[in-house]
């Protein structure tokens, strides 16, 4: 039977292998990563990009991410999860068990 798996994503292992191969290729051509990263031009570029990233975070992303984390994830999902785990620990019915329909035999 033909394999119908169309998921062609890249795995973490493939990324690690590609980075390792890239480092080997750079070494083969005599490019020193240490010298490149420590050069003043690279450091200036990294500080420039870091400052821009911090600016974008502070201006546009900080408030929505905080809202999603605090008001959606923590308040809705995490607290409910912890509450149900405590009920399981204590042998009490969970929210799912309470909301499940029960047969009514008359």
C-alpha positions in Angstrom: 0.0 0.0 0.0 1.2 3.5 -0.8 2.3 5.7 2.1 -0.2 8.5 2.3 1.7 10.5 4.9 2.1 14.0 3.4 3.7 15.6 6.5 7.0 16.7 5.2 8.1 18.9 8.1 11.6 19.2 9.3 12.5 17.5 12.6 14.7 18.8 15.4 17.3 16.1 14.6 17.5 17.3 11.0 18.0 20.9 12.1 20.9 19.8 14.4 22.5 17.8 11.6 22.1 20.7 9.1 23.7 23.2 11.6 26.6 20.7 12.2 27.1 20.3 8.5 27.0 24.1 8.0 29.7 24.6 10.7 31.9 21.9 9.1 31.5 23.6 5.7 32.4 27.0 7.1 35.5 25.5 8.8 36.5 23.9 5.5 36.5 27.3 3.8 38.5 28.8 6.6 35.7 31.0 8.1 36.0 31.3 11.9 32.7 31.7 13.6 34.4 33.1 16.7 36.1 35.9 14.7 32.9 36.6 12.8 30.7 36.8 15.9 33.2 38.8 17.9 33.9 41.3 15.1 32.8 44.9 15.8 30.6 45.0 12.7 28.8 41.9 13.7 28.4 43.1 17.3 27.0 46.4 16.1 24.5 44.6 13.8 23.4 42.3 16.6 22.9 45.2 19.0 20.9 47.0 16.3 18.6 44.0 15.6 18.3 43.4 19.3 17.2 47.0 19.9 14.7 46.8 17.1 13.3 43.5 18.4 12.9 45.0 21.9 11.2 48.0 20.4 8.7 45.8 18.5 8.1 43.7 21.6 7.5 46.7 23.8 5.3 48.6 21.3 3.2 45.9 19.6 3.6 42.4 21.1 3.9 42.8 24.9 0.3 43.7 25.7 -1.4 41.1 23.4 0.9 38.3 24.6 0.4 39.2 28.2 -3.4 39.3 27.7 -3.3 35.9 26.0 -1.0 34.4 28.6 -2.7 35.8 31.7 -6.4 36.2 30.8 -6.8 33.3 28.4 -4.2 30.6 29.3 -3.9 31.0 33.0 -7.4 32.0 33.9 -9.3 29.7 31.6 -7.1 26.7 31.0 -4.5 26.4 33.7 -6.7 27.1 36.7 -9.3 24.6 35.4 -6.6 22.1 34.9 -5.2 22.5 38.4 -8.7 22.4 39.9 -9.5 19.1 38.1 -6.2 17.6 39.1 -6.9 18.4 42.7 -10.3 16.8 42.4 -8.8 13.7 41.0 -6.3 13.6 43.8 -9.0 14.0 46.4 -11.3 11.4 44.7 -14.0 13.9 43.8 -15.7 14.1 40.4 -14.1 16.4 37.8 -15.9 19.1 35.8 -16.1 16.6 32.9 -17.7 13.9 35.1 -20.2 16.5 36.5 -21.1 17.7 33.0 -21.5 14.3 31.4 -25.0 13.2 30.7 -26.4 10.5 33.0 -29.0 8.0 32.1 -32.4 8.6 33.5 -34.1 5.3 34.1 -37.8 5.7 35.0 
